[in-house]
């Protein structure tokens, strides 16, 4: 089964090799997508620079009506929000290490 996840991993690996970077990929799978997680663990078992994990975070914690305190690490927070949105929408996200 070849899908967008495989293509995304393949493309990022090719980019890293072309750029001469050391690369690693972390594939985060939604906790509800156990079968996808098992499939990806089997698929990438022989690939040392790809790790597949289940998202263990609890999301409801930040959903409050109170305005959040000032965030000093805006870039990091934005990246986390993008990962969260991708996991919510597709059931997985890739983070380049």
N, C-alpha and C positions, 0 to 999 in steps of 0.2 A: 504494500500500500504506500504509494508515493504521494505526498501531499505538500501543502504550503510549509509545514514545519520542516520537512526534509530539504526543501528548496532553500529556506532561510538558513538552515545550518550549512548547507553546501556553499551558498554564496558567501556567508561570513567567513568560512574557512578559506575560500579562494582569495578573498580580499586580504586576509591576514597574511597568507603566504606571499601574495604579490607585494604587500607593504613591508615584508620582512619582519613582522612582529611575532612575538611569542603570543600564542593565543590560547584561550580557553573559553568554553561556552558553558553556561549554567542554564539548563532547561528547567523551568519551574512549571509544574503541572498542578492544576486546581485539585483540591482534595476530593472533589466529587468525581474526578476523572481517573479513577483507579485503574481501569482497563488501559487507558492511554498511557498512564505511567508505567505499567507493567510492559506494555509493548515497546515503549521507548527505552526502557532499561535493557531489554533483550536486544533491541536494534543497535544500541550504541555501547554495548558491553565491551567490545574490543577497541573502543576509541578513548584513549587516555585523556584527551583534552575536552571531552564532553561529559558533564555530570548531569544526571536527571534526578530531580528531587520533587517531593510533594510540598505544596505551599501549606505551611503549618500555622501561618499567622491568622489571628482573629481580626476580622475587618470592622466589626460593629463598634469597636472601642472608640474610634474617633468621631463617630456620628453623634454630635451634640449640637445644640442650638447656640452654645456659647462660641464666640469668635476665638479662633486659636491664637495663642501667643505668637509674637513675631518669630519667624523662622530665620535663623542665620544661614542655613545651608540650602538656599533656594534651588540650586541646580540639582542637588541630591534628591530633594523632595520631589521636584518635577519628574526626575527619572523614575522614582518609585511610583508616582502616580501613573505614569505611562505603563509600567509593568503591571500594576494593579488593574488598569483598564483592559489591557490585553488579556490577562488571565480571566477577567470577568466575561469578556466578549468571546474568546476563542477556547478557553480552558487551558491555555499554556502561554508561556512567554520565554524568550531567550534573552539572557543577560551576558554580555561579553565581559570577560574578566581581564 
